[in-house]
Each structure stands twice: as structure tokens, then as C-alpha cells.
């Protein structure tokens, strides 16, 4: 699976291409920091205009909007470049995997779901990593970029539970994010979601194989199809039932998450220690930091699928070597 990072054929793409993507993502995060600063300036202007009519001019107002448009335009171009390069980078990783599997396919034909693992599982692996991997790297970069921003904005402010402690807001974000992530991990483990996802892929592979065989074998009857499909239906129903309980915990935490920033900032808001613009900057920075640390929480269903695909591909490679 990781020949992409070892074979000389792929070294330029794997390392230089990866470094280029990371550099572009870091620049994208820096643009996000600039947008956060813009929000502070803009909302302070709004507060001034609403408190004192005609205290700002139309030129100033639209000039601020144009500033945002300029930053947003660059952000869009960088985001498009990151998306394009990441898709190509991951497709080349997939290509390195399937080329290795093609060379060994004579040994692999007897393995359950061999065709699906080479074709479908490698596609899933690259597509899931495209979203999940870039989100993970971006989350780390956001933490690095927004931590000092939040520290600077909250200096001297009084926050819930921590008073005027300089690290109060950051600590609150850590406690909340880690807490609900642990809750989700426990619920996912109790419901055995990784195992059931693996079973789904195995039974879908068996059903697909039967359909392919039936294209050339007239002896396979509808009853055989129905028996195999019945296994597929049962495992999916079981999965739906378990995800009901999983989503109770997940959606409850997401809804509670909307209010966390306002709760933590309550003493500063009620005490009039903030302008509207500064409050927006702090809440946005808090949301970015908190969201980055909740990466696993928000991506958990996709993480489960990735673990399952990885497990199948690793099992496939071991069986080839043993065969």
C-alpha cells in the first residue's frame, strides 16, 4: 500500500508533490486568518454605523467589502489548486498500489473479493484520503495559526470557569473538544461500527462476485441471488440500527457545540468588555480551534470506512504473500 513512498518511479510525486500541497494549504490557512481579522474590522464598523448614524461613508463601507472580495478571490484560487493537486497526487498513489497488485494478481485470484479489493477498495482508499487526509492536515495548520490569534484577542478578558486566566478560552476549547471526542469513541467502540463496516464490504463483495459469475453461468438461479442478497440486507439493517444510537450522541453534541463559545464568553459579553467586531473575531477563532480539535469527532463515520478499507487491503496483501 505504501510503495508510493518507496519506489523511485513515484518519489517526485510522493514527496515533492506532497510538499507543494502542504505549502499551498498553509497559505490557504493564512488567508483564513486574514479573513478572521477582516471580520473584526467589519463588525466594528457596523457597530459604529448603527450607534452613530452617518459616522462612516459609503466609500469606507464598500471599500471594506472589496477588501474581503480580494482576499476571498485569492482563497478560492488557492483552494482550487489544492483540490486539483490533491486529486492527482492520490490517484498516483492508487496507481502505484494497483500496479503492484497487477503484478501479483495470479496469486490473488483465489482470495475472497480479489477483484473488488483491487478496483473498488483502492478507489475508496484514495477518495476517502482526499477528503480525510487534507482535512487532517488543514486542522493541524489551523490550530497552529489560530492559537496565537485567540490568545491575543482574549488577553485580559474574563471567561466562564477560568476568570481572567490568559489560557482560559484555549483550555475550554481543549476540554470540550477532547471530551466529546472521547464520548464518540466510546460509543463507536461499544457499537462495534468498524467491524460492521468490514462485514458490509465483505458481503457486498460476495454478492457482486455472484452477479459477475452469473453473466457467464446459466446454472445460477434467482434463489441463489436472493439468498446472498438477504445477507447483504441483514447487515445493512443492522448497521442502520446501530447508527441511530451513534447519531443520537453525535447530533446532540453538535447542537450543544453551537452555544459553547457564547457560554464561555458570557462574563465578557455581559460585562460589556467586548466590541461586536472583537466578539466575532474571538468566536470565529474559537470555532476554528475547536473545530480542528474535533476533527475526529466530525469525521468519525468516514474514519470508520477508511479503517475498514485499510483493513481489507492489508489483509489482501498478507494473503498474497502467504499464498
Number of C-alpha atoms within 10 A of each C-alpha: 16 10 16 20 16 10 11 11 12 18 14 11 19 20 14 12 16 15 12 15 19 18 11 16 22 19 15 22 20 17 17 20 20 14 19 20 19 19 22 20 17 19 18 18 19 16 13 16 15 12 10 10 8 10 10 14 10 9 9 11 14 11 12 16 13 12 13 16 13 10 15 16 12 13 19 12 12 17 16 12 15 19 17 12 17 23 17 14 20 22 18 17 22 23 17 19 18 19 13 13 21 12 10 14 17 10 15 21 12 12 15 15 22 19 16 18 22 21 13 14 21 22 19 17 21 22 17 18 19 18 15 19 14 17 15 17 14 19 21 15 20 25 19 14 19 22 15 12 18 21 17 12 15 23 14 14 19 22 24 16 14 14 16 17 15 17 15 21 26 17 13 20 22 15 12 16 22 17 12 18 21 13 15 21 15 12 18 20 12 11 17 14 20 19 14 19 20 19 17 19 21 18 20 20 20 17 21 18 16 17 14 10 12 15 9 9 11 8 9 14 10 9 9 13 15 13 11 16 17 14 15 20 15 12 18 18 11 12 18 12 12 18 17 11 13 19 14 10 16 20 11 10 18 13 10 9 17 11 10 18 20 16 13 21 23 15 18 20 18 9 11 10 14 17 15 20 20 20 22 20 24 26 19 20 27 22 18 23 25 25 19 22 22 21 18 20 22 16 14 18 17 15 17 19 21 23 16 23 24 18 13 18 20 13 12 20 15 11 15 18 10 8 10
